[in-house]
Amino acid sequence: MYKNKQWELDRRTLLKGMGAIGLAALSPNAFSLANENKPIFNQKTRIKLSEYQTFQSTCAMECLHCNLTAFTHQGKLIKIEATEGFNVKCCLRGISRTKWVYHKDRLTTPLLRVGEKGKAEFKPISWNDALDLIEKNIRETIDKYGNEGLFISTHAGNMDSIKNDMGKAFFDYLGGSTKQAGSLCCSAVTAAMIPMVGLRYADTRDTVKDSRYILCWGNNPAVTMHAYFKNYNQARRNGARMVVIDPRFNETAAKADEWIPHYSGYRYRLALGMIKLIIEENLTDKPFLRAHTGSGVFSR
């Protein structure tokens, strides 16, 4: 097991490293810079256009990464709207971030668990105390287990593109760590998309409206792709048929032409049955299967 020969990280370096990660995480979202949970105005106030600033941002949630414009006045966030020219309407989850930033329950200090796991018992601590605790745990872990004892899990949402690399660079500077292989959400997408279309990030959201048949299997775009769901509705108005396969009658199923429920855990049987029917009725694209899959036995 590899172990760092020398710990060269002092408190100042740790603060700089953690600060750099924090700033990188905050910079794309101008409205995340607010640090006081206080109302901006107690009554309706008219503001001249020349008195506010605008910042280009993006929604950090793991759905569509919508482009947002943040409006600030005297350092306070006052409004969020879809960026001009963005091709969809942003949902309320994104444009309601003014309420998130100034909500009374927003966390503004680190919390330390004081009870057993699962009891949700925490107490607020200072940032200095939190950094001291992080430093102590990192040092003790490396001393006892080596750098392999540090496990780094990737982030989620559009912020992953910044925080992920920053976090890895920080721990690489310490001498390395155990990194996560694959991802918790996109490994299946990657495994399917690359053999089928040749690349991982093939954005087909804008072409959904041109579809003739839409199959949502374990997917709920009415919620997870809320801003783009207008394309699904447009496809149906154009004559497309939309079918949902899901054990739950979810929001998308409520708008679909057909809902096919199944017992939880039986989706594999359904998939194998569909494959059997496709093979028996000779509906496969044999040249494609030979070139892009290992199913040569199916395409003799």
C-alpha contacts under 8 A as a table, 3 or more apart, distances in Angstrom:
res1	aa1	res2	aa2	distance
1	M	145	Y	7.88
1	M	146	G	6.70
1	M	148	E	7.09
2	Y	146	G	5.78
2	Y	147	N	6.42
2	Y	148	E	6.75
3	K	142	I	6.85
3	K	143	D	7.73
3	K	145	Y	7.48
3	K	146	G	4.06
3	K	147	N	5.54
3	K	148	E	7.68
4	N	7	W	6.78
4	N	142	I	7.40
4	N	146	G	6.60
4	N	147	N	6.64
4	N	174	L	7.92
4	N	175	G	6.01
7	W	174	L	7.66
8	E	174	L	7.98
9	L	13	T	5.97
9	L	14	L	6.54
9	L	174	L	7.40
10	D	13	T	5.40
10	D	14	L	6.30
11	R	14	L	5.01
11	R	15	L	6.14
11	R	135	E	7.80
12	R	15	L	5.13
12	R	16	K	6.22
13	T	16	K	5.02
13	T	17	G	6.08
14	L	17	G	5.10
14	L	18	M	6.06
14	L	135	E	7.54
15	L	18	M	5.25
15	L	19	G	5.79
15	L	131	L	7.51
16	K	19	G	5.00
16	K	20	A	6.04
17	G	20	A	5.17
17	G	21	I	6.41
17	G	170	F	6.54
18	M	21	I	5.16
18	M	22	G	6.17
19	G	22	G	4.98
19	G	23	L	6.08
20	A	23	L	5.18
20	A	24	A	6.06
21	I	24	A	5.16
21	I	25	A	6.16
21	I	163	K	6.48
21	I	166	M	5.85
21	I	167	G	6.87
22	G	25	A	5.13
22	G	26	L	6.26
23	L	26	L	5.08
23	L	27	S	5.95
24	A	27	S	5.46
24	A	28	P	7.70
24	A	162	I	6.53
24	A	163	K	6.93
24	A	166	M	7.91
25	A	28	P	7.07
25	A	159	M	6.64
25	A	162	I	6.43
25	A	163	K	5.82
26	L	29	N	5.60
26	L	30	A	7.03
26	L	32	S	6.09
26	L	33	L	6.78
27	S	30	A	6.12
28	P	56	Q	7.74
28	P	57	S	5.44
28	P	58	T	6.80
29	N	32	S	5.50
29	N	33	L	7.63
29	N	56	Q	7.87
29	N	57	S	5.10
29	N	58	T	6.46
29	N	59	C	7.72
29	N	60	A	7.92
30	A	33	L	5.81
30	A	55	F	6.20
30	A	56	Q	7.57
30	A	57	S	6.52
30	A	70	A	6.90
31	F	34	A	6.18
31	F	70	A	6.53
31	F	77	L	5.91
31	F	98	T	7.77
31	F	101	V	7.41
32	S	35	N	7.90
32	S	101	V	6.89
34	A	75	G	7.47
34	A	76	K	6.46
34	A	77	L	7.19
34	A	101	V	6.80
35	N	101	V	7.94
35	N	108	T	7.10
36	E	102	Y	6.81
37	N	101	V	7.03
37	N	102	Y	4.30
37	N	103	H	6.06
37	N	104	K	6.01
37	N	106	R	7.41
38	K	102	Y	5.86
38	K	103	H	8.00
39	P	42	N	6.61
39	P	102	Y	6.60
40	I	76	K	6.67
40	I	77	L	7.81
40	I	78	I	7.22
41	F	44	K	7.01
41	F	45	T	7.16
47	I	51	E	6.55
47	I	52	Y	7.53
48	K	51	E	5.31
48	K	52	Y	7.31
49	L	52	Y	6.00
50	S	53	Q	8.00
51	E	73	H	6.69
52	Y	71	F	6.53
52	Y	72	T	5.51
52	Y	73	H	4.69
52	Y	74	Q	7.41
53	Q	71	F	5.70
53	Q	72	T	5.24
53	Q	73	H	6.49
54	T	69	T	6.54
54	T	70	A	5.48
54	T	71	F	4.60
54	T	72	T	6.33
55	F	69	T	5.72
55	F	70	A	5.11
55	F	71	F	6.61
56	Q	67	N	7.58
56	Q	68	L	6.15
56	Q	69	T	4.80
56	Q	70	A	6.39
56	Q	83	T	7.57
57	S	67	N	6.16
57	S	68	L	5.02
57	S	69	T	5.79
57	S	70	A	6.85
58	T	65	H	5.96
58	T	66	C	5.60
58	T	67	N	4.56
58	T	68	L	5.03
58	T	69	T	7.83
59	C	64	L	7.90
59	C	65	H	5.01
59	C	66	C	5.37
59	C	67	N	6.59
59	C	68	L	6.65
59	C	94	G	6.07
59	C	158	N	7.62
60	A	65	H	6.26
60	A	157	G	5.73
60	A	158	N	5.46
60	A	159	M	5.99
61	M	64	L	7.63
61	M	65	H	6.62
61	M	156	A	7.92
61	M	157	G	5.18
61	M	158	N	6.94
62	E	65	H	6.91
62	E	156	A	6.44
62	E	157	G	3.96
62	E	158	N	6.67
63	C	157	G	7.27
63	C	224	T	5.58
63	C	225	M	5.99
64	L	224	T	8.00
64	L	225	M	6.35
64	L	227	A	7.59
65	H	157	G	7.56
65	H	158	N	6.16
66	C	82	A	7.51
66	C	86	F	7.97
66	C	90	C	6.51
67	N	82	A	6.10
67	N	83	T	5.55
67	N	86	F	6.63
68	L	80	I	6.69
68	L	81	E	5.73
68	L	82	A	4.63
68	L	83	T	4.84
69	T	80	I	5.73
69	T	81	E	5.49
69	T	82	A	6.00
69	T	83	T	5.12
70	A	77	L	7.05
70	A	78	I	7.83
70	A	79	K	6.04
70	A	80	I	4.68
70	A	81	E	6.83
71	F	77	L	5.98
71	F	78	I	5.77
71	F	79	K	5.14
71	F	80	I	6.23
72	T	75	G	5.90
72	T	76	K	5.13
72	T	77	L	4.35
72	T	78	I	5.43
72	T	79	K	7.14
73	H	76	K	5.23
73	H	77	L	6.54
73	H	78	I	6.69
77	L	98	T	6.38
78	I	98	T	6.54
79	K	95	I	7.71
79	K	98	T	6.40
80	I	94	G	7.92
80	I	95	I	5.11
80	I	96	S	7.41
80	I	97	R	7.31
80	I	98	T	7.06
81	E	90	C	7.51
81	E	95	I	5.79
82	A	86	F	6.71
82	A	89	K	6.63
82	A	90	C	5.80
82	A	95	I	7.77
83	T	86	F	5.61
86	F	89	K	7.73
88	V	227	A	5.82
88	V	228	Y	6.37
89	K	227	A	5.61
90	C	94	G	6.44
90	C	95	I	6.97
90	C	227	A	5.54
91	C	94	G	5.71
91	C	95	I	6.66
91	C	226	H	6.68
91	C	227	A	5.91
92	L	95	I	5.20
92	L	96	S	5.57
93	R	96	S	5.52
93	R	97	R	7.05
94	G	97	R	5.87
95	I	98	T	7.23
96	S	99	K	5.65
96	S	100	W	6.83
97	R	100	W	4.65
97	R	101	V	6.10
98	T	101	V	5.39
98	T	102	Y	6.57
99	K	102	Y	5.43
99	K	103	H	5.54
100	W	103	H	5.20
100	W	106	R	6.99
101	V	106	R	6.95
102	Y	106	R	7.10
103	H	106	R	5.42
107	L	110	P	7.61
109	T	124	P	6.23
109	T	125	I	6.69
109	T	126	S	6.62
109	T	127	W	6.96
110	P	124	P	5.81
110	P	125	I	5.64
110	P	126	S	6.57
110	P	127	W	6.46
110	P	130	A	6.60
111	L	122	F	5.83
111	L	123	K	5.41
111	L	124	P	4.45
111	L	125	I	5.85
112	L	122	F	5.23
112	L	123	K	5.33
112	L	124	P	6.23
112	L	125	I	6.60
113	R	116	E	7.76
113	R	117	K	7.91
113	R	120	A	7.49
113	R	121	E	5.81
113	R	122	F	4.29
113	R	123	K	6.56
114	V	121	E	5.74
114	V	122	F	5.34
114	V	123	K	6.76
115	G	119	K	6.32
115	G	120	A	7.34
115	G	121	E	5.19
115	G	122	F	7.12
116	E	119	K	5.66
116	E	120	A	7.93
116	E	121	E	7.55
117	K	120	A	7.09
125	I	129	D	6.34
125	I	130	A	6.73
126	S	129	D	5.19
126	S	130	A	6.26
127	W	130	A	4.97
127	W	131	L	6.14
128	N	131	L	5.16
128	N	132	D	6.11
129	D	132	D	5.02
129	D	133	L	6.18
130	A	133	L	5.12
130	A	134	I	6.21
131	L	134	I	5.02
131	L	135	E	6.06
132	D	135	E	5.16
132	D	136	K	6.07
133	L	136	K	5.04
133	L	137	N	6.15
134	I	137	N	5.26
134	I	138	I	6.16
135	E	138	I	5.20
135	E	139	R	6.13
136	K	139	R	5.25
136	K	140	E	6.13
137	N	140	E	5.14
137	N	141	T	5.98
138	I	141	T	5.18
138	I	142	I	6.24
138	I	150	L	7.59
139	R	142	I	5.35
139	R	143	D	6.10
140	E	143	D	5.10
140	E	144	K	6.05
141	T	144	K	5.25
141	T	145	Y	5.69
141	T	146	G	6.75
141	T	147	N	7.56
141	T	149	G	6.13
141	T	150	L	6.99
142	I	145	Y	5.34
142	I	146	G	4.14
142	I	147	N	5.10
142	I	148	E	7.79
142	I	149	G	6.54
142	I	150	L	7.42
143	D	146	G	5.88
145	Y	148	E	6.75
145	Y	149	G	5.18
146	G	149	G	5.73
146	G	150	L	7.97
147	N	150	L	5.64
147	N	174	L	8.00
147	N	175	G	6.51
147	N	176	G	5.80
147	N	177	S	5.13
147	N	178	T	7.49
148	E	151	F	7.14
148	E	176	G	7.24
148	E	177	S	4.94
148	E	178	T	5.06
149	G	177	S	6.91
149	G	178	T	6.86
150	L	177	S	5.04
150	L	178	T	5.84
151	F	177	S	5.96
151	F	178	T	4.69
151	F	179	K	5.86
151	F	180	Q	7.49
152	I	167	G	7.97
152	I	168	K	7.42
152	I	177	S	6.90
152	I	178	T	6.26
152	I	179	K	5.10
152	I	180	Q	6.37
153	S	179	K	6.70
153	S	180	Q	5.66
154	T	160	D	7.16
154	T	164	N	5.70
154	T	180	Q	7.12
154	T	183	S	7.43
155	H	159	M	7.39
155	H	160	D	5.01
155	H	163	K	7.10
155	H	164	N	6.04
156	A	159	M	6.68
156	A	160	D	5.31
157	G	160	D	5.76
158	N	161	S	6.14
159	M	162	I	5.60
159	M	163	K	6.11
159	M	164	N	7.91
160	D	163	K	5.28
160	D	164	N	5.06
160	D	165	D	7.88
161	S	164	N	5.96
161	S	165	D	6.83
162	I	165	D	5.83
162	I	166	M	6.24
163	K	166	M	5.03
163	K	167	G	5.84
164	N	167	G	5.30
164	N	168	K	6.28
165	D	168	K	5.11
165	D	169	A	6.04
166	M	169	A	5.13
166	M	170	F	6.15
167	G	170	F	5.11
167	G	171	F	6.42
168	K	171	F	5.33
168	K	172	D	5.96
169	A	172	D	4.98
169	A	173	Y	6.17
170	F	173	Y	5.24
170	F	174	L	6.79
171	F	174	L	4.98
171	F	175	G	6.65
171	F	176	G	5.58
171	F	177	S	6.36
172	D	175	G	5.14
172	D	176	G	4.20
172	D	177	S	6.81
173	Y	176	G	6.85
180	Q	183	S	7.21
182	G	186	C	7.81
182	G	187	S	5.85
183	S	186	C	5.74
183	S	187	S	5.56
184	L	187	S	6.90
185	C	188	A	7.50
186	C	189	V	5.03
186	C	190	T	6.11
187	S	190	T	5.12
187	S	191	A	6.12
188	A	191	A	5.06
188	A	192	A	6.22
189	V	192	A	5.27
189	V	193	M	5.85
189	V	200	R	7.59
190	T	193	M	5.27
190	T	194	I	6.02
190	T	200	R	5.47
191	A	194	I	6.20
191	A	195	P	7.12
192	A	195	P	6.02
192	A	196	M	6.28
193	M	196	M	5.15
193	M	197	V	5.68
193	M	198	G	6.76
193	M	199	L	6.28
193	M	200	R	5.53
193	M	201	Y	7.95
193	M	202	A	7.70
194	I	197	V	5.62
194	I	198	G	4.39
194	I	199	L	4.58
194	I	200	R	5.37
195	P	198	G	5.64
195	P	199	L	7.81
195	P	292	H	5.53
195	P	293	T	6.98
196	M	292	H	6.77
197	V	202	A	7.57
199	L	202	A	6.31
203	D	206	D	7.54
204	T	207	T	5.29
204	T	208	V	6.50
205	R	208	V	5.49
205	R	228	Y	6.98
205	R	231	N	7.72
206	D	209	K	6.97
206	D	228	Y	7.93
206	D	231	N	7.14
207	T	210	D	5.42
207	T	211	S	7.09
207	T	231	N	7.85
208	V	211	S	5.37
208	V	231	N	5.75
208	V	232	Y	6.16
208	V	235	A	6.77
209	K	231	N	4.65
209	K	232	Y	5.80
209	K	233	N	7.59
209	K	234	Q	5.44
209	K	235	A	4.17
209	K	236	R	7.91
209	K	238	N	7.91
210	D	235	A	6.01
211	S	214	I	6.66
211	S	235	A	6.08
211	S	240	A	6.33
212	R	235	A	7.19
212	R	239	G	6.96
212	R	240	A	4.28
212	R	241	R	6.50
213	Y	240	A	5.28
213	Y	241	R	4.96
213	Y	242	M	5.98
213	Y	243	V	7.99
214	I	240	A	7.17
214	I	241	R	6.18
214	I	242	M	4.59
214	I	243	V	6.24
215	L	242	M	5.95
215	L	243	V	4.99
215	L	244	V	5.95
215	L	245	I	7.56
216	C	219	N	5.29
216	C	220	N	7.12
216	C	242	M	7.58
216	C	243	V	6.22
216	C	244	V	4.72
216	C	245	I	6.19
217	W	244	V	5.90
217	W	245	I	4.71
217	W	246	D	6.28
218	G	244	V	7.90
218	G	245	I	6.38
218	G	246	D	5.47
219	N	244	V	8.00
219	N	246	D	7.85
220	N	223	V	5.85
220	N	224	T	6.04
220	N	225	M	7.77
220	N	250	N	6.94
220	N	251	E	6.86
220	N	252	T	5.55
221	P	224	T	4.72
221	P	225	M	4.48
221	P	226	H	6.32
221	P	229	F	6.45
221	P	252	T	6.48
222	A	225	M	5.89
222	A	226	H	5.13
222	A	229	F	5.77
222	A	251	E	5.94
222	A	252	T	5.12
223	V	226	H	5.05
223	V	251	E	7.06
223	V	252	T	7.75
225	M	228	Y	5.45
225	M	229	F	5.96
226	H	229	F	5.22
227	A	230	K	6.97
228	Y	231	N	5.75
228	Y	232	Y	7.56
229	F	232	Y	5.13
229	F	233	N	6.53
230	K	233	N	5.04
230	K	234	Q	6.07
231	N	234	Q	4.93
231	N	235	A	6.16
232	Y	235	A	5.13
232	Y	236	R	6.44
233	N	236	R	5.16
233	N	237	R	6.28
234	Q	237	R	4.99
234	Q	238	N	6.20
235	A	238	N	4.95
235	A	239	G	6.47
235	A	240	A	5.32
236	R	239	G	5.03
236	R	240	A	4.51
236	R	241	R	6.15
236	R	242	M	7.14
237	R	240	A	7.11
241	R	256	A	7.82
241	R	257	D	6.23
242	M	256	A	5.22
242	M	257	D	5.41
242	M	258	E	6.79
243	V	253	A	7.57
243	V	256	A	5.78
243	V	257	D	5.91
243	V	258	E	4.84
243	V	259	W	5.89
243	V	260	I	7.45
244	V	252	T	7.21
244	V	253	A	5.55
244	V	256	A	6.62
244	V	258	E	6.36
244	V	259	W	4.87
244	V	260	I	6.07
245	I	259	W	6.08
245	I	260	I	4.76
245	I	261	P	5.86
245	I	262	H	7.57
246	D	249	F	7.01
246	D	250	N	7.78
246	D	259	W	7.53
246	D	260	I	6.49
246	D	261	P	5.17
246	D	262	H	6.56
247	P	260	I	7.74
247	P	261	P	4.51
247	P	262	H	5.00
247	P	263	Y	6.12
247	P	264	S	6.35
248	R	261	P	6.83
249	F	252	T	7.98
249	F	253	A	5.64
249	F	254	A	6.81
249	F	259	W	7.49
249	F	261	P	7.65
250	N	253	A	5.22
250	N	254	A	6.45
251	E	254	A	5.22
251	E	255	K	6.96
252	T	255	K	5.30
252	T	256	A	6.21
253	A	256	A	4.93
253	A	257	D	7.96
253	A	258	E	7.24
253	A	259	W	5.62
256	A	259	W	6.74
262	H	266	Y	6.44
262	H	267	R	6.94
263	Y	266	Y	5.49
263	Y	267	R	7.64
264	S	267	R	7.13
265	G	268	Y	7.07
266	Y	269	R	5.35
266	Y	270	L	6.51
267	R	270	L	4.97
267	R	271	A	6.14
268	Y	271	A	5.01
268	Y	272	L	6.11
269	R	272	L	5.14
269	R	273	G	6.05
270	L	273	G	5.08
270	L	274	M	6.25
271	A	274	M	5.12
271	A	275	I	6.25
272	L	275	I	5.02
272	L	276	K	6.14
273	G	276	K	5.09
273	G	277	L	6.32
274	M	277	L	5.15
274	M	278	I	6.19
275	I	278	I	5.07
275	I	279	I	6.21
276	K	279	I	5.27
276	K	280	E	6.08
277	L	280	E	5.12
277	L	281	E	6.03
278	I	281	E	5.41
278	I	282	N	6.05
278	I	283	L	5.06
278	I	284	T	6.38
279	I	282	N	5.01
279	I	283	L	6.21
279	I	284	T	6.43
279	I	298	F	7.09
280	E	283	L	7.82
284	T	289	L	7.82
284	T	299	S	7.53
285	D	288	F	5.49
285	D	289	L	6.26
286	K	289	L	5.05
286	K	290	R	6.14
286	K	299	S	5.16
286	K	300	R	7.91
287	P	290	R	5.21
287	P	291	A	6.21
288	F	291	A	5.16
288	F	292	H	5.92
288	F	293	T	7.78
289	L	292	H	5.40
289	L	293	T	5.16
289	L	294	G	7.43
289	L	295	S	6.42
289	L	296	G	6.90
289	L	299	S	6.82
290	R	293	T	6.03
290	R	294	G	7.15
290	R	295	S	7.02
290	R	296	G	5.69
290	R	299	S	6.95
293	T	296	G	7.40
295	S	298	F	5.42
295	S	299	S	6.89
296	G	299	S	5.13
296	G	300	R	6.42
297	V	300	R	5.93
